[in-house]
Amino acid sequence: MSDQISPWVRRYAPLVPGGAVLDLACGSGRHSRHMAALGHEVVAVDRDTTALAAAAGPGITTSAIDLEEDGAAWPFGPQRFAGIVVTNYLHRPLIADMLASLAPNGVLIYETFADGNAQFGKPSNPAFLLQAGELLELAREHGLRVIAFEDGVITEPKAAMVQRLCAVKPDFPREAALLPPF
């Protein structure tokens, strides 16, 4: 979509406690660089080696992995990441393992396309579009506490239908979720 940091990621990234961050389907690393600038060691994962080369930098370990390959196993252990950032990517078979990799006080920042995006272009395949309330349901199923959720149309960097979620694991302190106003 863009090389600019997602406003959603920028807003909730300060909630991620100290520790490693996974940027899943990182592309050229716009969010990896942002999380590294905030002091996190980042594991940037994508199957596109050209994009990964652009993502490389101080504090960022890149890993070329095709997680959608038949028989691909989740390569990370449980409770490993203080934060997980996912934008513009959805592969439902990964979600349970991905959330298991979140530390007990970890933060999930997720933003991707939702049902209705076809009116704006691609992706239009339902396999790559969240259904109404799907991120909220995933958070509930996996015992996450929702800090923020949005479901609707954005206009920047281009028009799209999206869902956005910031959710935390149970050990995340409630008082730490209070961010200053915009």
N, C-alpha and C positions, 0 to 999 in steps of 0.2 A: 504494500500500500504506500508506504512513505518511509523516508529515513528519519523522520522526526519521531521523538519519543511520544508514545501514546499519552494523552493527558490523563487517562485512567491509571496507567502504570506510574506516571510521574506523581500523581496524587497519593497513591497508596504504597509506593516503594519505601517511604520512610518508616512504615510500620514493621518492616522485616527486621527481626532481631539479628544480632551478630551471628555470622556463620555463612556457610556456603549457600549459593543461590543457583538453581537450575533455570536456564532460559531454554525452554523446549521449543523446537522448530524456530530457532533464533534468527534465521535468515542472515542478513549482513551484520547483525549484532547491535542494533540500536539500543535495545534494552540491556544487553550484556554490558555494554560500555557504561550505561547509566548506573547499573547496580554496582559495577566495579568502582565507579567514581564515588559511590556512597560508602565504599570501604569493604565490600563483600568480595570474596573469592567466588568466581562465577564459572559454572560448567555450561558451556554453550553447545547445544546439540542441534544438528541439522544434517540432512542427507546430502545437501548440496555443498560440495567441497569448495567451489568457487566462492559461495556466500560465506562459508566458514573462514576462508582466508581473510576476508574483509572484517570478520568478527574478531579475529585474534588481536590481542593487546595485553597490556599489563593487568594482571589479576584475572585473566580470562583463559581458561583451558577449553580448547575446542575439541569436539568429538564428532566425527562423521559416522552417524548411525542412521540406518533406514529402519525406523521402528515399525513401519507398515509392511515390511518384507514378510512373506509367509513364514510362520514359525519363529519370528523375532521375539525374543524374550526381553523383558524390561531389564536394562543393564545396571540399575542402581538398587542399592539395598534399602531397607526400611529406615525411617526416621533419620535420613541423611541431610536433608536440606532445610535451612531456616526459611527459605522462600522458594516458591516456584512461580515463574512468570510464563504465561502462554498467551500469545496474541495471534489471531488470524490462523488458527489451527485447531482441528478437531479430528481425533481418531479415537472413537469411543472404547475400543478394546484396551487402550492404555490407561484409562482414567483410574481404575481401582489401584493398580500398581503405582501410578504416579502419586496418588494421594497417600498411599502407604509410605512413600519416600519423604513425606513432609514430617519434620521434627514435631515433637509434642506441643511446642509453642510456635509452630511455623505458620507462615502466611502464604495463601494462594491468591495470586492476582491473575485473573483469567478474562480475556476479552476476545470474542470471535463472532463470526457471522451467524445470523439467526434466520429462521423461516420467514420468508417474505423478501429476502435479499434478491431474489431473481428479478424483481422489478428494477433493480439498480445495476444488474449485470452478474458477473461471476463472483463467488461460486453460486450456482443455482441448483446443484445436485443436493437433494435432501440428506444424503449421507454426510455432507459437510456443513449442514445447517442445524443449529440448535432449535429444538422445539420449544414452544412457549413454556417458560418456567423450568426448563431442563437443568440449568445450572443450579437453581435453587434446590431442586430435588436431589441432585448429586451431592450438594453440600449436606443436606439433611441425611441422606443415606450413609454418608461417611463421617457423621458426627462433627461436622464443621459448624462454627458459629459465623453467621453472615454479618459482616461489617457494613457492606454496601452492595447494592444490586441495581442495575439498570437494564431495561429492555426496550429498545426503540430505534429510531432513525437518527443517525449522525450525518453531518454534512461535510465534515473535515476529517481526513484529508480528501475524501470523496464520499458521496452519498452511499450509505449502506445501512442495512438492518443488522443490529448487533445485540448481543447480551454481554453484560459485564458483571463480574463478581469479584469482590474481595472478601475472603473468608479466612478464618483462623482455626487452628486446632484448639482443643479444650484447655490446654495449659497456658494459652496466650492470656496475659493479664488484661482484664476488662478496661482498666484505666489507661492502658497503653494504646487503646484503639481510638482515643479521642484526638483527632487532628485539629489543628487550627483552621479557621474558616479560610476559604479561597481568598 
